[in-house]
Structure formats: structure tokens, C-alpha cells
Amino acid sequence: MTKSLQVAFRGVLLGSLTLLAADTYAQLKVGNQPTKINKSSVLELESDRQGLLLPRLTSFTAIDALTPPDGMIVYLESTDVTQRGLYIRRNGAWEKMANDKDATANWKLTGNDAVAGNFIGTNAGSVPLVLKGQGVEGLIIDNGYAFLKKLDVVTAGVDVLLVDPTSGKVSSRKISETAFTSAINSINGLTGANQTLSTAGGTDYSFNSTGNDHKLTIVTQDGTKTVGLLSKADWDRLDKAAKALVIGTFNPTSTGSGLSISPDALGTPYLSLHAADETNPGALTATAQNIGGNKTFKGSITVENGGTISSGLTVNGTSSLKDDAVIGKSLQVGTTTELKGKVTLGSVATGTDANTDVLMLGTGGEVIKKTLPTAAFRTFANGTDGPDVHYAEDAAANTLTLHVPSASLVADRGLVTNIGQTFKGAKKFNDDVAVRTKVIVGDTTATANSTLQVAGSMSLNITNQNASYVMTDNDNTILMNCTSGNLTVTLLPAGPRKGRIVTIKKIGGTLTNSLQILTASAAEHIEDGTDYFIYNDWTFVTLQSDGANWFIIRK
């Protein structure tokens, strides 16, 4: 093997190791002595009769459809023997790794012997040849034309380039700034050194240029023109008309007319509305106010928000008293009256009989009287006696006790307590169950050797999906069939789910369709990123939440 090919093979090996270990920080040993791994390696291969076999492709069409990244290495088995060999992906294209034979066909930095037909540049396509110096483009050759990207800036005069149309030779000439300015003015048709701007009368806006004279016409509006400026006299007339229409602020002081016109500090008259009182007309306000004279309201009257009627109130029609209405004197109701909110009774007689009359609200909203026995007013108490839930009445102590026993093997039913208990019968929990002390499921005689011990088989939830899916709190294993296209699985927020484990596996779609696992928000991560891709069928990843992010446990 030639020296350059040996170097190329080392690059292939190192590149392959890097790609295989790109998604993990752990070390992996494959081959002999799996327990002994070099400290500096991410992936180590050891064998005395096996080697590293790279992917062998017959063309780049299929792999290009997967958008391979720079740095990928493959072996091309082309029918053209000159194209066979190792290729590396760089700058979005496949480049063949050169051996000694290929190297002799390359141009050298120290120069080459002239050979007819050889050249430096691009042979086909629409990409031009670019020459750079210190990373800056200097010359571009595009379709037979040469372009200079940057020229030196001169401090005196102006440099211009002249092209000989016969030979194509480019030469430089220097002319003064005055000559350059005159040439530009001549090209633009403005030969004068100074330009003037003036106005003139007319019937419309207009702008006329003659030589050095540029005249802008602005007319005055007199009512016959479509455009124009107002005169001072017209402005004064409109200003006075507008001031006459000014309405002033509301005046809380009452006045005999209810209205007043007064000048402001600038002498402008304004119209003000005054509040009404016992003797003067005016407006009703949102504050406390005494209004004089009898008032007749043809419609209904509603007193709300703690309104007070200090004298007698006679209601001949239907009335509605809402909120905390207070009537200081008598209330006479002609027909149906609806009382809403709080109703206060001045005094109520205390019952002394064995049976007590109480006021209750009927089904139709009416107040009814009901007589209840003294037993209905006994004191309630709690108890735990008996095998089932029952009431016990004690007339002497005037108590009524509700007995609810603790759940056990002999009780028909009962409560769960904070002490040790043994339950009887199958139990089903529809929501989350948290186990904080040692619990045994399926065996009542053994002693628990862990927080949760299952003495029997266990079933965990599994779901099969063929469309993009959002994880739920019921999921343990999610099978994703990507036959229909690229799919996603969105994880639940990791914050409130510390310790939660979920396994996601791709079961269809081939390399053509990918499975992407996403976090619930950009603030959470899967390891050090916000997503995780699975490309191969029958590949899985198991994730667990630490209360802030998701971490890869198995894959």
C-alpha cells in the first residue's frame, strides 16, 4: 500500500469512528477484550483477523437523497474502474481520496510542465472561476469575461479604466475631479454651475424647468380651483366659526337656566351644562343629588346597590327589589313582589315547642313554613364501629353519629388510613398512583424488599401509531410506523414528570422516512438538544425525565 493511500485509510477509519460516536458521550468497545478500552477513544475496534468494512455504494443517487453531511466516508464500486475508491463528503459534494496515481494528475503549487490542452479553471457548468487573496475575491472569470472585485482608492484625481475594443486590453488613466464633474454634468444635460428654484402664480400646482431656472407654482384656493392653499382671511373666518361651536365642561353648580355660556381665558365662548337641585333645572349626575318636584315614572322603577327609601313606598304594579335594599318605613305591595339579594327581618320569635317551625324555600321560589322534630337539630359526630357504614342515634346525648369503619379483610367497605392495612378484592386505579413506602402486590405474606414489589406478572401500556403523535400520561411504549412519511413524537413536559420512563420505537418506513422526537418546548432538552432522530426500522430509544429534561437511558 502506498504512503498516501495509507494516510487516506487512516482518515477513513478515524472519520468512521467519529460518525459512529457522534450522538453519545459514552465509550464503546467492539471485538476482542471488551472490558479493556483505551481511555482516549470514543469507539475502539479490536481483532486479529477482522477489519472495518465501510458501506459500498454503486452510485451516490440514493445517499444524496438523504442529504448526507460533510465528513461522511463511503466506498464507491463504480463500473468505471478509474472512479472506484474511497470518497469523502466535503462542501456538499463527494471528493475522491487521492492515491499516488491520482496525485500525479493534480496541479502543483510549485508549477507544472506545460502540456497542450491543460488549463486551470472550470470545465463545465454555470459556476465561475474565482481567484482570492487573503480570503478576499480579487478576480472573477465568468463566461469569458474577467471582473475585478476591488480597486485601490486614490486620494488625488479619479482613476478610470479604458478598454481597447480591438485587443481587449484594459488600461488605467487618471483625470482631475473637475473634469470628471464636467463630464457627468454634460451627460445629465445640466451644464450650468448653479441651479435656481423659484415660485410663480397660476391655477394649479406645476413645476417647469428652463435651463438653470426651475419654477414651482403653488396657487391660492378661492373656491374655483381643485387644489390650493388657504388665504389668511379664509383661515380667520373658519377659526372663528369653529370657536363658536365649543362645548365646555360639566358644571356641578346649579343655576336657574340649567345652561350657561362663558368665555375661557382666551375669550372663546363655551356652553356648559349645570346640575339640577331642589329648585333649579339641570342634569342628573352620577353623584348624590337632591331633586325637587313630584316626578311620575310611567315605566318600572328599580332600586339597586343598597338604595334607601326614607318615606313610605307604594307599589301598585309588579316591582323588583335587588341587592341590599333598605326600606325605612312601611312597604305596601299591590301584587306580586320579588325580593332578591339579602332580606333582613327585624325580629323573629324563638320556638319553644318540641316541634320547631322553620322557613324554607319552595321549588317555585316561594317561602314556605315547615315543622321539624327536635331530632333534626341534634349534633352530628363521626365514628368507626361496625363492619359497614351506618348511623347511630343517641337521644340522651342529642347526637347522631355516622360510623365509617377502616378498610380490612373483614369489613364490607371502609376508609383508607395512614397506618398499615390489607385490602380485599380486585382494585383498579384510573389515574396516577404514587408509592412512597414499601408495598407488595399479589402476595400478602411476604415482606417487601423494595418500594414496590410485584409478586406476579406485570403489564405496561403499549400503543401503535401511523401518524405524528403527542405523548400522553398513559404511554409507556410507543410504536411508530412511518410508512406514510416522516413522522414526529412530541414528548410531554419533563418538569412535572420526574422519573417518568417512555420507550419509542420505529417499526416501518425504511430510510426514506424518518422519526423525529421533539421536546414540549425549546426550554427543555433531550440530552443536549431539543430533538432526536431515528432513521432505521426496528430502532428504539428509552428516555427518562429528571424533572427538568429528558435523558437517554437505552437505545
MIROTOR-372029 format. One record per atom (N, C-alpha, C, O): x, y, z. Coordinates in steps of 0.02 Angstrom, whole numbers, plus 50000, padded with zeros to 5 digits. Example, Ala and Ser with C-alpha at 12.3 -4.5 7.8 and 13.67 -1.06 7.14 Angstrom:
<rs>
506604971650390506154977550390506604983550390507124983450423506424988850354506844994750357506455000250394506705005750402
</rs>
This chain:
<rs>
500434994150000500005000050000500455006250000500925006650039500295011049956500705017149952500595021350014500115020450050501055026050026501025030250085500395034550086500065035050137500235037650028499645041950026499005038050037498535040650068498975031750012498375027650022498315025650094497755025150121498895024350127498875022750198498595028650238498185027650284498805034650220498545040650254497795041250243497415042950288497585039950181496865040350165496465035350206495925036950231496735029150213496375024050251496325025950324495805024650356496855028850351496815031150421496265036350428495895036450477496205040850378495675045850381494985042750379494525044950413494915037450339494285033850335494115030850403493545031550426494595027550435494475024350499494285029350552493805028350590494665034850557494515039950607493845043250594493465044550640493705044550530493055047650514492475043050531491965045450556492555036550519492025031750535491905031450609491335031150632492445031350648492365031150721492005037350746491595036850791492165043150717491845049350738491105049250723490695051350764490925046750663490215046550645489835041650689489265043150709490125035950704489785030950745489655033350815489165031250847490085037750840490025040150909489765047150915489835050250967489475049850861489285056950860488725058650909488685064250933488295053650924487715055150965487785052851038487285052551073488375051251061488445048851130489105051151160489595052151124489105051951225489725053651261490025047351293490555047851323489695041551288489945035451318490475032251273490525033851214490875027651302491365023851264491075017051245490655014251281491315014351187491075007851163491665003951137492065006451099491714997451158492244992951135491904987251098491444984151125492134985851035491864980450994492444975850976492964978150954492344969150984492864964450966493174961151026492834959951076493824959751022494184956351075494264960751137494264966851132494334957451196494444960751260493954966651270494184972351276493304965451272492814970951276492854974951341492604980551344493174972151394493214975851457493814980551459493874984451506494254980151410494854984451408494784989251350494794987151292494714995651365494625000751314495115006451325495235008451382495385009151271495855014651275495505020851300494965022551277495805024251348495495030051380495345035551331494855039251339495755036251279495675041851233495185040451176495065044951135494905034551172494465032751116493735033151136493555031751193493325035251088492595035051097492335028251076491905025351109492595025651018492415019050993493065015450975493475018050939493145009251002493755005450988493574998750958493134995250984493914996850904493824990350871494474986350881495014988950870494404980050903495004975850914494874968950887494384965650905495324966550841495274959850813495934958050780496294962350756496104951450780496714949250748496574946150680497034943750646495924946150658495774943350592495164946650559494924944250507494924952150586494364955850556494534963150550494964965750587494204966550503494334973650492493694977650490493154974950500493764984050477493194988650471492954988650399493334990350354492324986750386492044986650319491584992650310491064993050343491764997250265491375003250253490795001750206490824996750169490285005850205489735004950157489995005250085490405009550068489755000650043489955000349972489365002349929488854998949929489435007849892488895010649851489055009749777489635010049757488535008649737488625008549665488505015349633488705016449576488175019849670488075026749647487925030949708487795028349762487925037549699487785042249754487055044549753486865048749795486645042049708485965044649700485545043549763485235048249788485545037449789485125035849847485355039449910484945042049948486015039749921486265042949982486195050549978486105053750030486245053449918486155060749911485445062749929485325068349952484965058349918484265059949935484175060650010483685063550032484645057950050484605058450123484985064450150485045065250211485265068650105485645074750124486205072950173486185075050231486705069250151487255067350196487665073350216487745077950176487945073550277488335079250300489065078750276489295073350256489425084250279490135084250265490495079850315490315079650374491015076250292491395071850335491215064550328491575060350354490665062750293490475055850283490935052450233491145055650184491105046150244491565042350201491225035950178490935032350219491265034450113490985028350084491475025650032491945029050012491345019350011491745016349956491295015649895490755012849901491515018249837491125018049776491345012149734491935011649715490875007549718491015001849673490745003549604490235000849583491075007949568490855010349503491065005449449491575002049455490665005149394490865001149336491475004149301491835000749265491585010649313492175014049287492735013049339492715015849393493225008949321493745007149369494135013249392494425013249446494155018549350494525024549370494155028449424494465032649457493505027149434493115030749484493045026949550492795029649599493265020549551493215016649612493685019249665494245021449651493455018849728493885020949783493505023949840492885023749842493875026849887493585030049946493385037249930493765040849898492795039349953492555046049941492355049250008492085045850052492505055550015492315059350074491855065150054491955068250002491355066450095490885071950082491175078450108491335078950167491255083350064491535089850084491215095350042491165094849981491005100750077490685106450044490095104250001489975107049947489715099250025489105097149991489225092949930488765092049890489835090249920489985086149861490435080449883490765080749935490445075149840490875069349854491555070249820491585071549760492085069549860492765070249834493135063649844493115060649898493475061349791493845055149794494505056349831494855061249818494665051749877495315052149911495865049949863495835044349837496355054249852496865052849802497395047949826497565047849885497635043649779498225039549792498805042349750498745047749722499365038749746499945041349709499785042749636500005047749608499385038349605499225039149534498795045349523498905049149475498305046449567497885052249560498265058749575498135063949544498745058349623499115064349642499525067049585499615073149580499795062649541500215065049485499815068949434500105072749395499155068149434498735071749386498505078549412498175082249376498685080349474498485086649503498995092149488499575090649478498775098449487499225104149479499615105249543499335104749598500245106949537500685107949594500735115449610500695119649565500835116849673500935123849693501605126649669501685132749663502075122249654502735124449630502775124849554503305126249527502205123649520502195124149447502185117349413502365112349443501965117249350501915111149311502215112349241502265117949218502415106749210502645107149141502055108549095501515105549103502165113049047501625114849001501445108948956501875105948924500805107348954500545101948912499955104748873499505107848901499945103548808499405106048766498725103648790498635097648803498245108248797497575106548817497445107048892496865106848913497985107648932497895108449005497715115649023497925120248988497335116549076497155123249098496955123049171496805117749198496955128949202496695129649270496025133249266495985138749238495505130249292494845133449289494295128249288494415122249298493685130649277493105126149274492985123949203493105127749156492755117749195492675114949129491965115449103491855116349043491475114949147490775115049127490355117649184490595118649239489715118849169489265121349221489245128949221489565132249181488845131749268488725138949271489115142349327489005148249340489575138749360489955141649415490585144949388490975141649355490695151549401491295154949375491915153049415491865150149469492495154849388493135153849422493295160049463493275165649437493435159049528493575164649573494285164049599494485158749624494685169449594495345169749622495335174349683495075179849680495615171749739495605175449802496305176649827496775172949811496365181749867496985183149903496815185149974496435189849985497085181450024496925182650094496175182050107495885185650148495865177350070495155176150081494695181150047494085180650057494945185950009494535191049977494545190049901495075189149871493955190149871493915189249799494265195049763494145200949778494695193349715495045198449677494865198449604494785203749574494805192349574494665191749503494155186149493494225180749522493645187549452493135182649435493115181849359493045186849323493175175649335493115174249263492455170649253492355165049277492015173949218491335171349210491145171749137491065177149109491075165749105490855165349035491305169348988491065172648942491965169249001492435172548957492585179748974492995182948941492255182549027492375189449048492715189449116492585185249159493175194249124493535194949187493275201149224493185206449194493165200449290492915205849331493395206849390493595202149423493565213249401493965214949460493495216749516493065221149508493565213349573493105214449628493285220549671492855223349704493925222549671494125228049714494715231749683495185228549660494685238449682495225242649656495475247149711495095248949757496115249049707496385253549757496065260449752495915262749697495945263749809495645270349812496205275549809496675275349848496155280249761496665285549754496415291749790495805292749797496875295949814496695301949851496665308149807496315312849823497025308149753497035313949707496795311849639497045307049610496285315449612496035313749546495595307649547495475304649600495375305649488494935299949480495235295149430495405297249374495315288649449495575283649403494995280749363494485278849392495075280349297494585277149254494925271749214495515272249199494545266449197494805260949157494585261849085493995263249071495055260949039494925261348967495025254548936495525251248951494575252348895494615245848862494705246748787494305250148755495235243748761495345243948688494875239048656494935233048668494395241348615493905236748586494205231648537493905226548523494815233048512495115228448464495505222948498495405217048484495945224848545496375219848577496075217248643496275211948666495595221048673495325219048737495755220948795495625218948852496285224848783496745226848836496425232148880496105236748855496505231348947496235236048995496815240249022497325237649044496725246949018497235251549043496915256749088496315257749086497325259949130497085264849178497305271849159497865272849136496855276749168497015283749156496765287749216496275285849248497105293349232496915297549288496685304249261497045307349222496085306649282495835313249262495675317049326495575314049379495655323849321495515327949381494785327449400494365325549360494625329049463493945328849487493505333849452492905332649441493795339849433493405344949396493195342249328492615343049308493665339149293493505336449227492985330849234492545330149192493045326949286492565321449296491865324249310491375321649284491815329649351491165332749365490855335749302490255334949291491265339149261491005342049199490735336649153490225337549119491095330949151490865325549107490195322849130489755321449089490105322149195489465319649222488905324649208488355322749189489045331249219488535336349206488335336349132487755337149115488825335449089488675335349018488235329349000487785329948959488375323649031487975317649017487255318649040486785316449007487165322049098486495323049125486125328949094485535329949108486455332949050486125338649019486095344849062485745349549044486445345149119486445350949163487145353949158487615351949192487195358949115487865361749101488025367649145488605369449151487515370649177487645376449219487935374549286487815369149312488335379049314488635377549379488135378349436488155374549484487655383349430487175384649484486465383549458486305385249401486035380849499485335379749483484915383849531485075384349590484355386849505483925391149546483225388049551483015384349507482865389649606482195387249619481755393149639481935396849685481185394249605480765399949619480035397949613479885392349591479565402449633478855401149629478525406349584478815411749572477925404849559477555409449517476815408049524476635402649546476375412849505475655411849509475405407049457475765405249410474775404849465474475400149417473815397649443473555400249492473555392549411472905389649430472975382749461472465379949483473565379849463473655373149489474385372249508474805376349491474545366749544475235365249558475595363549493475315360049450476205366149484476595364549424477325365749438477505369549483477755362449399478485363149406478775363149335478725358249299479075368849316479365369649249480105371149255480305375049298480505368149211481235369249210481425372149142481235369449090481825377549144482105380549083482825382249097482985386949133483285378249068483995379449080484155378549154484065373149182484415383949185484585383749256484005385649301484075385349362483435387649272482865390149310482345384749319482075382249269482175382849383481665377849398481125381349439481245383449495480515381949410479985385949440479425381549466479145377549427479255382049532478715378449564478125383149574478195388449604477535381249548476935385449552476465382649606476285376749603476265386749655475795384849708475235390149708475385396049720474605388249695474055393049688473705393949755473795390049801473295399249759472885400649818472175398449804471895399949751471875394949852471195392349844470685398049851470675401549902470265398849799469735403949802469045401049792468565404749782468985394349794468335391049786468215388549716467735384849705468635390549667468535388349598469055383249577468985380149524469575382149617470125377749597470065371049635469765370649688470345365849604470325359149636470835358449691470735354449736471385362149689471905361949740472125369049755471975373649716472485370049810472755376649826472815377649900472575373549940473135383249920473235385049990472705390050013472475394149973472515389850079472045394650107472385401350117472975401850133471975406750108472225413450124472145414750198471795411050232472465420050225472425421850295471705423650314471475421850368471355427150270470655429050284470205422950290469775422650335470295418150245469885412050249470035408250313469575405550344470665407950334470845404450395470515407650456470255404150499470525414350461470225417850517469475416450521469205415450575469145416450463468425415250461468255408150486467785407250525468625403250463468495396350485468665395350559468335391450594469185398950582469385398250652468845401050699468695397950750468555406750681468035409650723467405405250723467075404550774467245402350665466655398150661466735391950705466255389650736467335389250707467455383250748467425384850822467155380950861467685390750843467675392550913466965393550939466835392350998466505395750896465815396950918465455390450935464945390550969465735384750913465405378350924465695374550983465525368750993466145377651024466475374251079465985373051136465625377551157465985366851162465575365051220466035364151279466525360351275465895367451334466325367251392466205361151435465805356851417466545360751492466475355051538465845355651579465545361051584465635350151610465035350051652465155354151715465695353851745464635358051735464685362451794464245359651849463635359551841464525357351906464105354351959463685359351997463235357452034463815365851988463425371052024462765372251989462745373251928462215372252026461555373251996461445380551977461725385152007461025381451925460855388251902460135388151879459855382851862459835394051877459115394451861458955392051791458425389151780459395393151743459255391051674459485383951659459255380951611459935381251699460205374551685460765374651635461125369651630460855380151599461385380851549461715387651557461415392251584462355388251535462695394751537463215395051481463485389951460463355401151458463865402451407464375407151439464195412551462465005405051441465535409051472466165408851429466295403851396466555414351430467185414351391467735410951431467745411051492468205407751394468785404851427469335410051433469205415951422469935408051452470485412651463470685416451400470955421951404470545413551341470715416851277470135420751249470175423651195469575420751286468995424551262468525420451219468045423251192468645414151211468215409951170467605407851210467685405051264466985409051185466385407151223466275399551220466415396351169466045396651276465885389551276465245388451315465065392451359464885382951298464245381251326464325375951380464645370851367464045377051441464115372351496463425370151520462955374051520463375363751541462765360751569462855360451645463365358151669462325362651684462345362851756461935357251787461495354451754462095355551850461735350251886461075352851913461015358751930460585348451917459935350251946459945349552022460345345752049459505353352057459425352652130458685353452148458255352552104458515355052212457815355252233457425360852198456815360252191457765366352177457405372152149457605373752077457245377652044458135371052051458385372851985458385366851938458515361251959458235368151874458275362651824459005361051808459455364851826459105355551774459785353751754459835346251741459335342851729460445343951744460585336951726460655332651788460835335151842460495326151781460615321251833461345319051830461615318051775461665318351888462375316551890462455309551919461975306351939463085307251921463235300651948463395300952023463575295852053463315306852053463455307652125462795308852162462265309452131462825309252230462225310452270461915317152250462265322052239461235317252245460905323252218460185323452245459845318352246459955329352265459255330452286458885333952230459085339252207458335330852208457945333452152457275335752178456935332052214457065341952160456435344652184455855342952138455955341152080455235343552165454635342552125454425335352121454845330752126453765334152112453505327452104453695324752035453685328251985453865318452035454055315151972453625309051962453535305152009453375308151903452975302351886453345298151834453525300651781453445291851850453795287351804453275282451776452965278751814453185282551712452685278251680452915270951678452495266351679453565269851675453825263051673454005260451742453795263351792454375254951744454575251951808455135255851840455505259351806455205255151907455735258351945456135252851979455855248552012456795253151972457235248152003457725251652050458085256152029457725249552114458195252352163458725247052176458575241652201459355248552159459895243652163460455246352207460485252152225460925241552223461545243152258461425246852324461725252152336460995244152366460895247052433460525253652433460655257852476460065254652385459685260952384459225261552444458975256552469459115267652469458715268952529458105273052512458155278252480457515270652533456885274452526456695276652596456505272552637456735283252611456655285752680455925286552700455775286552759455465287152653454755287752670454375281752644454685276952620453715281952649453315276352626453375275352551453445280152513453325269052529453355267352458452745263152442452635257852472452355265452394451765261752373451885259152302452025263052257451835252652293451945249552228451295246252207451055241652240451005248652152450375245952129450465240352079450035236052072451025240252045451165235051995451715230452019451915230552077451955226451973452495221751989453135225652002453315230051962453505224052057454115227552074454665222452088454525216752105455305224652080455875220452092456375224252135456645229352112456505221852196456995224952241457615220452239457585214552259458175223152216458785219152208459315221552257459295227152281459795217152270460355218452314460105220252384459575217852405460455224552421460285226052491459845232252495460065237452519459225231752472458755237352476458515238152548458335233152580458515244252573458285245752642457685250352638457725255752609457135248352668456535252352670456435254552742456305250452786456495261252754456475263752822455785263452854455725262652915455255264052814454575263852842454175258452809454445253252790453525259652802453085254252778453195252752704453395257052666453055246452685453075244152617452405240952600452215235952631452055243852552451415241052531451495238252461451725241752415451325231952452451395228652389450705226852362450325223352395450555229352302449905228252273449825221252245449325217952258450315218952207450275212252178450915208452193451205209352247451155204352147451745200152158452375204352168452495209052130452775202552220453395206052233453965200952237453905195852272454505202352202455085197852202455655201152241455875206552223455885197952295456435200552336457065196552319457085190452327457595200152296458225196852278458785199652323458735205152349459305195652331459865197852373459715196352446459375191352461459955200452491459875199352564459245202752589459135208752577458825198852624458215201652655458305201052730458415195552756458255206652766458355206852839457685207452875457305212052862457555202752921456955203052963457155206253030457645204253061456765211053052456935214753113456955210353175457415210953215456465205853184456455201453242456065195153224455575195553187456285189553251455955183053239455845179753306456315179453347455255177053319455105173753382455485167153388455545163653338455725165553447456095159353460455615153753477455185154553521455675147853442455225142253455455385138853521455975137953538454875136753559454965133353623454655126453624454755122753672454265124753572453925118253571454405112753552454955113953528454165106453563454565100653542454685100653468455215098653443454185102953432454255103753359454375111153344454065115553374454815112353297455025119253281454825120953210454945117053163454505126853202454335129253135454945132753104455275136753137455085131153040455635134353004455375136752937454885134052910455695141852910455535144452843455995141252793456605140852802455695138852738456085135452686455895138152618455355140952609456335137252570456225139552502455915133952462456215128552456455325135152433454985130052395455285129252325455715133152304455035124152289455295122752222455135128352173455495129152124454605132152185454435137652141454725144252161454565149352132455165144252212455475150352234455095153752290455305159052314454525150852312454115153852365454385151852433454715146652440454245155952484454445154452553453875150652586453295152852586454035144852616453525140652647453735139152720454325139652736453255137452762453395135752832453385128152839452955124752811453875125552877453945118352886454065116852959454465120352991453725111752987453825109853057454285103753059454135098653029454865104253096455355098853101455395096453173455315100453219455515089953183455585087253251456245089453282456705091553247456275088953348456885091053383457475086753362458045089253363457375080353343457935075953323458305078653263458895077153254457965082653222458295085453163458835090453181459255092053139458835092853243459315097853264459855095053310460195098853345459945088353310460455085253352461155086453323461235088053264461655085753366462345086653347462605080553309462485074853330462975081753252463245076253214463945074453240464315078853262464115067953237464765065553259465005060053212464605057353173465655058353214465965053153172466165047253215466355048153273466125041153187466345035153222466615030053173466565030953112466905024453200467205019253158466955012253175467245007353152466415011553214466165005053235465805001453179465535004553133465814994653182465414990653138465774988553074466294991453057465504983453039465814981052977465624985052916465894983952862465144989752922464914993552864464725000552886464705001952946464575004952839464385011852853463675011952881463225008852851463545015452939462875015852968462835021953014463335024653035462205024053030462065029453077461875026553145461575021153149462045030153200461845028253268461595034453304461945039453308460955034153331460645040053363460665039153439460515033753465460855044453475460885044553548460445050353572460665056053572459815048653592459345053953612459575057453675459485063453683459885053653722460095056653785460635061953774460625067353803461115060253731461655064953717461485069753660461865074253644460885068853630460655072953574461175073053517461345078253490461425066853499461935066253445461695061253393461305056753408461945062153332461835057453277462525055953247462845060253217462755049653255463445047753237463445043753172463065038953165463885045853125463995042053063464615037853073465165040453080464525031053072465075026453081465325024053013464945021252974465975025053000466305022552939466925018652961467405021652984466925011952955467495007952977468095008652930468025011052874468675006552954469285006352911469255000152867468994994952887469535000852806469534995152760469984989652787470514990852814469744983252778470124977452802469874971252765469454971752720470144965352784469924959152753469214957152774468884953452738468964959552833468304957552858467784962952848467184961352848467984969152838467494974552829467204974352758467554973052710466534975552754466214975652689466474981552647466554980952586466604986952679466884992852647467184997152702467054995952761467585002252685467895006352736468375011352705468465011852645468695015152751469145020452730469865018052728470055013452764470275021352686470995020252684471305024852736471185030952735471715022052781472015026052834472755027052821473025024752771473095030452868473805031652862474215026452901474805027652914473915020852919474265015452953474235009252908473885009252857474605004052926474624998052885473944994752878473584993952927473764992852815473114989752801473204984352748473654984552707472754979352751472714974252699472024974552667471524974352702472004975152600471374975952565471164969252534471584964952520470524968552524470244962552495469874964352431469544969552428469934960152380469584961352317470024965152267470484968752286469864964152202470254967452148470124974952149469564977252161470654978752137470614986052136470874988552069471364985952042470554993652042470764996651979470835004151988470375007452013471415006951970471555014151976471565017151906471965015151864471135022051895471095025251829471615030851821471795032651765471855033651877472325039251874472985037151905473105031251919473445042151915474115040751940474095037952010473665039652051474565033452025474645030452091475365031552112475825029352077475485034852169476165036152194476295031552253475895031352300476855027752251477045023152304477645026052340478175026952310477575027652405478125030852443478405026152497478975027252520478045021152518478305016252565478265009452533477995008852477478515004252566478544997552536477844994552528477454994352575477704992352466477044989552450477144982952413477574982552369476744977752430476764971352395476114970552357475574971652385476164968752293475564967452252475564960052234476024957652202475034956352255474954949452235475174944352288475094938352276475454946452344475674941752397475584945252464475904950352476475174942452508475024945752572475454943052629475394945352686475894938152615476284935152668477014937152668477334937152720477274938952611477984940652606478114947652633477654951652643478764949052644478984955652664479284959152604479704956352569479064965352591479294968952532480044970252535480294972452587480404968952480481124970152477481304976352436481884977752423480784980052414480894986352378480284990652387479784988452417480314996852363479745001352371479104998452343478574998852375479154995352283478574991952253478804985052231479264984352191478474979852258478644972952240478024969752209477494969752239478104967052148477554963852112477684956352113478144953952081477274952752150477344945452155476914942152102476434938652117477094943252039476714940551983476884944251919477364948151918476504943151867476644946451803476434953751806476064955851850476694957651757476534964851756476414966951683476774964651639475934971051671475764973451604475834981051602475584984551646476184983551549476274990751539475944992751474475904988751427475714998851470475345001151412475795001651351476355003951356475534999551292475885000051228475395002551176474825000251175475615007251133475175010051081475525009851014476135010651010475145008750961475415008250892475125014050852474515014650846475565018250823475345024250787475635024250717476195021950705475245027050669475495027850600475445035050576475465036350516475365039750623475365046950608475725050550665475825047650718475915056750653476265060550704475855060550769475235060850767476195060150826475855058450889476125062750946476715064350948475685064550992475865068151053475805063351112475275060551124476345062451148476365057851205475835059651257475705065551268475535054551288475045055651342475315052651406475815049151406474975054051462475185051451526475055043951532475295040851579474685041051485474555033851487475085029751450475075023651453475545033051414476015029551370476615026951407476915030451449476795020651392477435017751415477865015951355478465017451354477565012551305477925010851243477525013451184476925012251179477865017151139477545020051080477875017051018478465018151006477485013250978477725010450915477505015050858476915016450851477985017350816477835022150763477975018850695478535016950680477445018350654477515015750586477535021750538477035025150528478125022950509478245028850467478155027450393478435030950351477755022250375477665020450305477355026250266477515027150207476925030250298476575035750262477025041850250476845046050209477585042450285478035048250277478405049750341478375045850389478765055350342479125057450402478625059050458478135062550447478745056350518478285057350575478655060250634479275060050637478275062950682478565065750743478195062950804477605061250800478555062650860478265061150925478455066950971479045068250981477965070450998478095076051044478025073651115477495071151136478565074551154478565072251224478145076851268478035082651251477905074251324477575078451374478105082551411478685080651411477915088151442478405092051480478735087751534478395084151571479405088251539479775084151587479725086851658479805083051706479575093351666479575096451732479155092851783479405090951836478505091751770478075088551821478095080951819477675077751851478565077851783478565070551773479245067451791479505063351753479525069451846480175066851867480135059251877479695056751912480605055651845480625048451848480235044851794480315038851785479805048351756479395045151704479845042151650480325045351629479685036051628480065032551576479605031151517479035029151526479865032251457479485030751396479965027851344480535030151338479735022851307480135019751253479785021051187479185019951181480165023451138479895025051072480285020951020480895021051019479925017250977480245012850928479935013850859479335014450851480385014050808480155014650738480085007650710480545003650713479485006050681479344999250657479194999150582478974993950557479295004650546479155004650475479335011250443479395016350477479425011150376479575017250339480245017150304480375021350261480695012450322481375011950294481755018450302481525023050337482335018950270482735025050275482415030950240482605036750252481915029650197481595035050160481245039850207481255045950196480925037250260480545041450306480855041050376481035035650400480905046750408481235047150473480715048150528480145050150516480925046750590480525047950650480895053050693481465051850713480575058650707480885064050747480515064550814479905065050816480905064450869480625065150936480775072250960481345074350961480255075950980480305082950998480135083951072479725080351100480455089051103480265090951170479645095451168479475098251116479315096151226478695100151228478835107551216478395111051192479435109951232479605116951221480355117451212480735112851228480575123351186481295124451174481675124951239482295124351239481335125951295481675126551360481895119751387482335119451430481595114351362481785107651384482235104351332482245106451274482615099251353483085096051308483035088451313482805085651362483275085151259483425078051260484185077651259484505079051208484485075751316485205076451324485405083751314485235088051356485765085351258485985092251247485625095451189485855100651164485075092651165484705095451108483965095551123483735093351176483575097951074482855098351082482485093151039481865093051039482855088851004482535083550965483005077650957483595078150973482735072050933483115065850925482825062250864482215061450859483255059950818483025056750756483165049250759483675047050784482685045350732482765038150720482645037050646482115038950620483125033950612483085032850539482955025450522482535024050479483295020850555483225013750538482605010750571482435012450627482275006150534481715002350563481964997950620482544995850621481524996550667481654992150724482184995050771482514991450808482265001750770482725005150815482315008950867481805011850851482555008850930482165011950984482625016251027483235015951023482305020451069482645024251120482195024551182481595025551176482495023751241482125024251305482355030551340482945031551351481875034851357482005041251388481725041451459481215038251473482045045351503481805046251571481885053451591482395056651575481395056251627481405063251649481735063851717481625059651761482145069051724482435070551790482075076351824482325079151873481495078151797481115083751825481255090251790480935095351806481715090351742481865096451703481955094851630481725098651587482295089251613482435087351544482365079751537482285076151587482395077451474482355070251459483065067751444483455071051411483225061751470483885058851460483815051851429483345048151443484315050151386484315043751352484575038351400485135038951426484165033251414484345027851459484585021751420485075018551438484225020051367484405014351324484255016051252483805020051237484635012951207484485013651135484835008051098484785007651036
</rs>
